[in-house]
Amino acid sequence: MIPTAKEFFKQKYKELNVTWKDGDIKHFRKEDVIIAIEFTKLHCIEQAKVISEKAIVPQFTKPRLDRVYKIVDRDLIFNAYPLDNIK
C-alpha cells in the first residue's frame, strides 16, 4: 500500500534520523504535507501528459505481420490513478 504524505514524512524523518539536539524525532508542519501533496500531483499530471503525447502501441496484423499503430486512449492515461488518491 502506498503511504499517505503524512505517513511518508514520519517514516523518512525516522529513517534519516531527523532529530532535535535532545534526540527526539522532529515533527513536520501540516503545511509541509500539503506542499508535498501538491508537488506530487503536479508531477503526476505532467507524467500523464508526456505519456499521452508519446504513447504509441505497435500492433501486428495477421497473416502478413504488417505493422499498424494504435494511439493509446488519453482519457485512460489521465484517469488511471485519480489525484484524489494522493493524500
C-alpha positions as CSV (number, residue, x, y, z in Angstrom):
1,M,0.0,0.0,0.0
2,I,1.3,3.5,-0.8
3,P,1.6,5.6,2.3
4,T,-0.1,9.0,2.8
5,A,2.1,12.0,2.7
6,K,1.9,12.3,6.5
7,E,3.0,8.6,6.9
8,F,5.8,9.1,4.4
9,F,7.1,12.2,6.2
10,K,7.0,10.3,9.6
11,Q,8.9,7.3,8.0
12,K,11.5,9.4,6.3
13,Y,12.2,11.6,9.4
14,K,12.7,8.4,11.4
15,E,14.9,6.8,8.7
16,L,17.0,9.9,8.2
17,N,17.3,10.4,11.9
18,V,16.0,14.0,11.7
19,T,16.0,14.9,15.4
20,W,16.3,17.7,17.8
21,K,19.5,18.1,19.9
22,D,17.9,16.0,22.7
23,G,17.3,13.1,20.3
24,D,13.6,13.5,19.9
25,I,12.3,13.0,16.3
26,K,11.3,16.3,14.8
27,H,7.8,16.9,13.8
28,F,6.8,18.3,10.4
29,R,4.3,21.0,9.8
30,K,0.9,20.4,8.3
31,E,1.8,22.9,5.6
32,D,4.8,20.7,4.6
33,V,2.4,17.8,3.9
34,I,0.1,20.0,1.8
35,I,3.0,21.2,-0.2
36,A,4.3,17.7,-0.8
37,I,0.8,16.6,-2.0
38,E,0.5,19.5,-4.4
39,F,4.1,18.8,-5.7
40,T,3.3,15.1,-6.3
41,K,0.1,16.0,-8.1
42,L,2.0,18.3,-10.5
43,H,4.4,15.5,-11.4
44,C,1.5,13.0,-11.9
45,I,-0.3,15.4,-14.3
46,E,2.9,16.1,-16.2
47,Q,3.8,12.5,-16.5
48,A,0.3,11.7,-17.8
49,K,0.7,14.5,-20.4
50,V,4.0,13.2,-21.6
51,I,2.8,9.6,-21.8
52,S,-0.3,10.5,-23.6
53,E,1.7,12.5,-26.2
54,K,4.3,9.8,-26.8
55,A,2.5,6.6,-26.2
56,I,2.0,4.6,-29.4
57,V,1.5,0.9,-29.2
58,P,2.6,-1.2,-32.2
59,Q,0.1,-3.9,-33.1
60,F,0.6,-6.5,-35.7
61,T,-2.0,-7.8,-38.1
62,K,-2.1,-11.4,-39.3
63,P,-1.1,-13.1,-41.5
64,R,1.4,-10.6,-43.1
65,L,2.5,-9.1,-39.8
66,D,2.3,-5.6,-41.3
67,R,2.9,-3.1,-38.5
68,V,-0.2,-1.0,-37.6
69,Y,0.0,1.7,-34.9
70,K,-2.8,2.5,-32.5
71,I,-2.8,5.6,-30.3
72,V,-3.4,4.9,-26.6
73,D,-6.6,6.4,-25.1
74,R,-5.6,9.7,-23.4
75,D,-8.6,9.6,-21.0
76,L,-7.4,6.2,-19.8
77,I,-3.9,7.6,-19.0
78,F,-5.2,10.8,-17.3
79,N,-7.8,8.8,-15.2
80,A,-5.7,5.7,-14.5
81,Y,-4.8,6.9,-11.0
82,P,-7.1,9.6,-9.5
83,L,-5.3,12.5,-8.0
84,D,-7.7,12.2,-5.0
85,N,-5.8,9.1,-4.0
86,I,-2.8,11.3,-3.3
87,K,-3.2,12.2,0.4
